[in-house]
């Protein structure tokens, strides 16, 4: 797990370093040296830098980089958005140091920017974004917006220092525009906003340097209490995923998927197959009778039951299945018809009484939102702590009574609000899926796995099925009092990492464009068996 921080926490870590005797300007010197190393490694043939500097400490990093690069025989030019004389503190010190060594510095303008790039061999330039840093929160002022537009359209590689200008370091939100970097060098501590929301579209390759801060800083309160954690496929080495040589299907639990109204059978079928591929011992499906043959032909290992009306023998069979299930996955393809409402009512009522773990997805969440449900009435808090809800941003907005834009503006606030409202483990899907947990000391995890190819229909249904399998496994292990048992928090972490890692492996084979949710199925058994990464798996974004 990688520790992630808010901008305020990073400032406190900076202050801890200063209190240990490392001056603010010395931190700038270290950040500039790290940036120079990154430039040499990432673009070894480049010998020219155009550095665009803002007025704050990020601009100070840029000036210090200019000074060091000039001393290392780079051809360096600085364009500033605020005159050095107007800067303060360490940023002013850095600017004055660069000027004292005759670094070429001039005010930013579109003409000056274009002229600088035309003054040397075109293929040897790198543009450095040292404009805003972590202190930014929109909207952008006109001069800064003009600089960002120029940098984004320059046609040269771009390195952002600490964070691409225009990206909110705390939320990952981009209000209007931001630097689209080829690489971002994050320093001191990883900022949580870099890993979710809009940010992954702007960071490029993410590099990190802690600037060699002393161990006393690493052991300080702000450094040891991160606001979030990045999780990845390394979690899939969990001992509970290793099967005993004498294992039987009861050891991995029984997942019951409920969904697939008329016209939506595929979603429920994919969720059921995902649960099976993720290792559930038994998988059952309650769906419309019209989808039974499709399920049997697609995956005969799934026990499928057709249900059209909630009375008589079909309803009794459905209730018997619910009673036997270790976990119920409710929502994929559920629809919002009378049939859907009957299933929702009966499942929620029974789960609340029997404390059956639930995975709630898609239309189950939409109908609960439309009913303005009081979640405290759906079962005791302890029971809901074993539920997992998996909304995408629009579903999250309906549950919270927010707009989708509000959810996108602060995904961290949204997932924490959802967790507080539902009492469940919450997975807010999207680029950099967020997870929030009941009573967690670190309230949010961010999944670092996955790729843009996952923006296709059915991916959420597959995740719901994997969640069901992991929740059933953890509960079965716990019921047998095995030390490898785990709760819904661990189940959700394992599920999102397996989902993302399987998608990364599938994309390595087929490419991202045209990646299908069902392409993940052949990779799930491999990633959930703890096998090492394929050589063809794309390199991790986070260094």
C-alpha positions, 0 to 999 in steps of 0.5 A: 500500500502506498501512502497518499496525502492531501496538500495540507498534510504535505505542507506539514511534512515540509514543515517537519523537514524544516524543523529538522534543519532542512531549509525551504530553499534546500528542499527546492534544491533537492526537488530541482536535482530530482527533476534534473535526474528525471529529465536526463533519464526520461529524455537522454537526448534533450539539452534544452529546457523551457521552464514556465514559472509561477509565483509560488514555491512551484515556481521556485522549484522551476527557477532552481531547476533552471540554475542547476540545469544551466550549470550542467550545460543545458541551454535554459530559458525561463518564462515567468508569470510574475516578475521575480521581484514580486516573489517572496521567501524561498521562491524569491531566493531561488529566483535570485539565485538563477538570475545571479548565474545569468539564466535567461528569464523573461515575462511569459507571452505567447510570442515569447513562448513561440520564439523560445522554442524556435531558437534551437533544435526542435527535437532537443527541447523539453518544456517544464511546468512549474506554474501552480503546484499543490496550492491551486484550486480553480478557476484559473486566472487568464494569464495562467490559462494562456500559459497552459494552452501554450504548453499543451499545444507546443508539440514538445515533451512536458515534465510537470513538477509535483503536479500538472498545473490546473489539477487539484492536488486533493481531489484530482478534479480539473475545472476547465483545463490543465497541463497534459504532461508526459511525466509528472515528478511528485516530490516529498509525498504522493498527493492523493488527487494524482490517482483518481478523477480527471488527474490520470488523463493529465499526469502521464508517467508518474515519478516520485522522489521523497527528496531524501527526507530524514527518518524522523520526518517519515516517523512524524505524525503527518507522515504516518497518518496518510489521508488515503492509500494506493492499493495494487495487485500486490494484495493478491498474495493474500494467504486466504486466496491459496486453496488447501490441498483438500479444499471442497466447494463449500470452502469458498462459499455460495454466491447468489446473483439476482438480476436480469430483467427483460432486456438486461440478461447479459449483466446478470449472466456476466456477474454470475460468471465473474463470481465463478471465475473469481473462485466462488465454490457455488454460483446460483442465478435468479433471473427472468425465465427467458435468460435461463437457456442463455446462462446454461449455454454460456456457463453450465456451472452456474445453477440458474433459476427462472422467476417471473412472479413472486408467489407460489412455488417459484417464490418458495424456491427463490427464498430457499436459495436466499437462505442457502446463499453465503452472499447475495449480489443484487442489481446487475441488470435488475431493471426498475420494473414491478418484478425488480421492485419485488425482488429488491423488497424481498432481498433487502427484507430478508438480508436485514433480518438474517444478516446476509452479506450483500453486494448492491450494484446498478439498479438496486442502488437506483431503486433505493435512491428513488425510494429515498431509503433510510439506510438505518432501516435496512439492518443493523450497522454491524450487518451493513458493515458486511455489505459492499455497494459499488456505484458509478458516479451517476448512481452515487449522485442519486444516492446522495442527492447530489449532482454528478458534477458534485461527485466528480468535483470531490470523489473523496468527499463523495465516497466518504459521504456514501459510506456514512450514509449506507454503513457499508463498504463503498466502492466509487467506480471510475478512473482510480476507484475509491474505497471507503470503509466503516470505522477505518483509520485511513478512510479511503483506498485508491485502486492503482490497477486498471486502464482506459479500456475498462470504459465499456459496458459490463465491467461493473457487472464483472466487478460485482460478481468478483466482490461477491466471490471475495466476500463469500470466500472471506466469510467462509474462511472466517466461519471455519475460524481459519486465520486467513479469514477476512471481512468485507473491507479486505474482500472489496480491496481484493476484488478491485485489485483483481478486476483491474489487474485482470483488465491490465492483462487482457489489455496487454493481449488485445489492446485497450480499444475494444476491450470487453468485460468478458475478456477478463474472465480468462485472466481472473483465475490467474491473478487470484491464484497469486501468480506473478505478473506476465512479462507483457503486462504494462509497466506500473504507472506509479514509480 
